[in-house]
């Protein structure tokens, strides 16, 4: 990958922050690979790169959001709970 297309540490940190925000938005107690994938797919430069390859990224994002919504086993038990990162993050 050329340096022009590489992701730097600040971008990685931002993607992980966004994954945490997705977990909180969906009221889930863990930040999982699903939230990380959603954060990556919706990250502007990654989104544009994937879309340019002809992938239906908008459909993929909708399906992933539907999947995340269905994850009842990791739902928060209290309103003020903060999502925790799993070992993968």
Backbone as CSV, one residue per row, in Angstrom:
resi,resn,N_x,N_y,N_z,CA_x,CA_y,CA_z,C_x,C_y,C_z
1,UNK,0.841,-1.162,0.000,0.000,0.000,0.000,0.896,1.238,0.000
2,UNK,0.564,2.188,-0.854,1.381,3.395,-0.910,1.113,4.255,0.313
3,UNK,2.047,5.131,0.597,1.881,6.000,1.760,0.673,6.916,1.612
4,UNK,0.310,7.277,0.393,-0.837,8.147,0.174,-2.140,7.475,0.596
5,UNK,-2.182,6.148,0.545,-3.395,5.410,0.890,-3.321,4.754,2.262
6,UNK,-2.253,4.942,2.997,-2.115,4.280,4.287,-2.874,5.056,5.362
7,UNK,-3.268,4.341,6.397,-3.958,4.953,7.533,-2.944,5.168,8.637
8,UNK,-2.894,6.391,9.184,-1.953,6.655,10.269,-2.601,6.364,11.624
9,UNK,-1.800,6.450,12.679,-2.277,6.116,14.020,-3.450,6.969,14.474
10,UNK,-3.469,8.249,14.120,-4.582,9.100,14.544,-5.881,8.653,13.887
11,UNK,-5.791,8.169,12.645,-6.990,7.662,11.972,-7.462,6.358,12.609
12,UNK,-6.529,5.512,12.983,-6.879,4.262,13.668,-7.552,4.574,14.994
13,UNK,-6.995,5.522,15.745,-7.598,5.934,17.014,-9.011,6.470,16.798
14,UNK,-9.201,7.246,15.744,-10.523,7.795,15.438,-11.514,6.679,15.095
15,UNK,-11.093,5.698,14.335,-11.965,4.572,13.976,-12.358,3.794,15.228
16,UNK,-11.423,3.585,16.132,-11.727,2.872,17.378,-12.674,3.700,18.248
17,UNK,-12.485,5.023,18.306,-13.404,5.901,19.042,-14.815,5.816,18.455
18,UNK,-14.886,5.799,17.131,-16.185,5.703,16.471,-16.842,4.356,16.761
19,UNK,-16.050,3.297,16.825,-16.591,1.972,17.156,-17.202,2.004,18.554
20,UNK,-16.531,2.652,19.483,-17.058,2.789,20.849,-18.362,3.577,20.846
21,UNK,-18.428,4.609,20.032,-19.649,5.413,19.944,-20.797,4.593,19.354
22,UNK,-20.493,3.761,18.373,-21.533,2.886,17.810,-22.053,1.926,18.873
23,UNK,-21.161,1.353,19.661,-21.602,0.436,20.723,-22.516,1.166,21.699
24,UNK,-22.158,2.384,22.049,-22.994,3.171,22.965,-24.331,3.523,22.322
25,UNK,-24.307,3.900,21.056,-25.537,4.266,20.348,-26.521,3.097,20.304
26,UNK,-25.971,1.896,20.107,-26.816,0.708,20.054,-27.031,0.087,21.433
27,UNK,-26.571,0.799,22.460,-26.762,0.390,23.861,-26.248,-1.020,24.138
28,UNK,-24.999,-1.242,23.723,-24.368,-2.533,23.928,-23.169,-2.377,24.849
29,UNK,-22.981,-3.377,25.709,-21.956,-3.242,26.749,-20.542,-3.532,26.280
30,UNK,-20.382,-4.091,25.092,-19.044,-4.381,24.566,-18.862,-3.744,23.205
31,UNK,-17.654,-3.283,22.933,-17.271,-2.823,21.603,-16.711,-4.058,20.906
32,UNK,-17.385,-4.502,19.871,-17.005,-5.747,19.200,-16.453,-5.479,17.806
33,UNK,-16.031,-6.540,17.171,-15.539,-6.448,15.792,-16.634,-5.912,14.866
34,UNK,-17.895,-6.152,15.208,-18.998,-5.629,14.399,-19.014,-4.102,14.439
35,UNK,-18.830,-3.519,15.620,-18.789,-2.058,15.750,-17.557,-1.496,15.048
36,UNK,-16.451,-2.188,15.171,-15.221,-1.753,14.510,-15.380,-1.786,12.988
37,UNK,-16.001,-2.837,12.490,-16.235,-2.940,11.046,-17.139,-1.818,10.568
38,UNK,-18.185,-1.525,11.319,-19.086,-0.429,10.955,-18.343,0.902,10.967
39,UNK,-17.516,1.125,11.968,-16.732,2.366,12.042,-15.782,2.482,10.849
40,UNK,-15.199,1.371,10.458,-14.279,1.378,9.315,-15.037,1.620,8.013
41,UNK,-16.157,0.932,7.827,-16.935,1.090,6.593,-17.487,2.492,6.431
42,UNK,-17.751,3.180,7.525,-18.305,4.534,7.453,-17.228,5.614,7.534
43,UNK,-15.984,5.215,7.661,-14.869,6.175,7.673,-14.669,6.684,6.244
44,UNK,-14.674,7.976,6.068,-14.747,8.615,4.751,-13.799,8.022,3.704
45,UNK,-12.520,7.928,3.992,-11.571,7.457,2.981,-11.753,5.973,2.668
46,UNK,-12.058,5.170,3.693,-12.283,3.744,3.475,-13.571,3.536,2.677
47,UNK,-14.609,4.281,3.045,-15.885,4.218,2.341,-15.682,4.484,0.854
48,UNK,-14.970,5.559,0.538,-14.742,5.934,-0.863,-13.958,4.855,-1.612
49,UNK,-12.959,4.283,-0.961,-12.149,3.239,-1.597,-12.990,2.011,-1.903
50,UNK,-13.785,1.584,-0.943,-14.627,0.392,-1.145,-15.687,0.669,-2.198
51,UNK,-16.317,1.830,-2.145,-17.353,2.187,-3.120,-16.786,2.208,-4.535
52,UNK,-15.551,2.664,-4.680,-14.907,2.739,-5.990,-14.694,1.357,-6.609
53,UNK,-14.680,0.319,-5.793,-14.500,-1.038,-6.318,-15.812,-1.657,-6.794
54,UNK,-16.915,-0.935,-6.596,-18.202,-1.424,-7.049,-19.006,-2.172,-6.003
55,UNK,-18.499,-2.251,-4.802,-19.217,-2.919,-3.719,-20.415,-2.056,-3.311
56,UNK,-21.547,-2.697,-3.027,-22.722,-1.984,-2.515,-22.486,-1.711,-1.027
57,UNK,-21.645,-0.739,-0.753,-21.251,-0.467,0.632,-22.423,0.056,1.460
58,UNK,-23.327,0.810,0.836,-24.477,1.308,1.590,-25.363,0.145,2.035
59,UNK,-25.557,-0.830,1.157,-26.317,-2.022,1.521,-25.618,-2.821,2.603
60,UNK,-24.308,-2.908,2.497,-23.512,-3.618,3.492,-23.635,-2.948,4.864
61,UNK,-23.579,-1.628,4.884,-23.706,-0.873,6.139,-25.088,-1.104,6.749
62,UNK,-26.125,-1.078,5.944,-27.484,-1.324,6.445,-27.587,-2.720,7.045
63,UNK,-27.065,-3.717,6.342,-27.109,-5.094,6.850,-26.329,-5.227,8.154
64,UNK,-25.182,-4.577,8.228,-24.374,-4.640,9.449,-25.092,-3.963,10.618
65,UNK,-25.726,-2.824,10.364,-26.490,-2.147,11.414,-27.639,-3.034,11.895
66,UNK,-28.313,-3.705,10.956,-29.391,-4.626,11.338,-28.852,-5.764,12.198
67,UNK,-27.688,-6.276,11.826,-27.065,-7.347,12.611,-26.729,-6.852,14.019
68,UNK,-26.116,-5.683,14.109,-25.735,-5.131,15.414,-26.974,-4.927,16.282
69,UNK,-28.039,-4.442,15.691,-29.284,-4.233,16.425,-29.816,-5.542,17.004
70,UNK,-29.558,-6.655,16.328,-30.085,-7.949,16.774,-29.262,-8.596,17.885
71,UNK,-28.154,-8.000,18.278,-27.269,-8.595,19.283,-27.780,-8.331,20.692
72,UNK,-28.849,-8.985,21.051,-29.473,-8.759,22.353,-28.643,-9.276,23.516
73,UNK,-27.788,-10.265,23.274,-27.014,-10.846,24.375,-25.924,-9.914,24.911
74,UNK,-25.644,-8.811,24.207,-24.651,-7.863,24.719,-25.286,-6.502,25.028
75,UNK,-26.602,-6.482,25.159,-27.302,-5.231,25.478,-26.901,-4.746,26.869
76,UNK,-26.854,-3.434,27.030,-26.529,-2.839,28.333,-27.630,-3.155,29.331
77,UNK,-27.228,-3.348,30.565,-28.219,-3.615,31.606,-28.672,-2.325,32.291
78,UNK,-27.863,-1.259,32.178,-28.246,0.040,32.737,-28.010,1.125,31.698
79,UNK,-28.708,2.219,31.851,-28.622,3.312,30.887,-27.263,3.987,30.888
80,UNK,-26.642,4.121,32.042,-25.379,4.859,32.152,-24.143,3.974,32.047
81,UNK,-24.310,2.757,31.586,-23.180,1.853,31.403,-22.340,2.328,30.214
82,UNK,-21.026,2.181,30.307,-20.112,2.568,29.231,-19.619,1.302,28.534
83,UNK,-19.696,1.256,27.190,-19.241,0.066,26.481,-17.752,-0.207,26.763
84,UNK,-17.438,-1.470,26.970,-16.048,-1.879,27.209,-15.488,-2.514,25.948
85,UNK,-14.209,-2.272,25.700,-13.541,-2.887,24.561,-13.305,-4.353,24.865
86,UNK,-13.464,-5.188,23.852,-13.152,-6.611,24.004,-11.649,-6.800,23.826
87,UNK,-11.162,-7.987,24.053,-9.723,-8.242,23.944,-9.187,-7.972,22.543
88,UNK,-10.035,-8.095,21.537,-9.616,-7.841,20.172,-9.294,-6.386,19.896
89,UNK,-9.764,-5.501,20.745,-9.513,-4.070,20.552,-8.503,-3.594,21.551
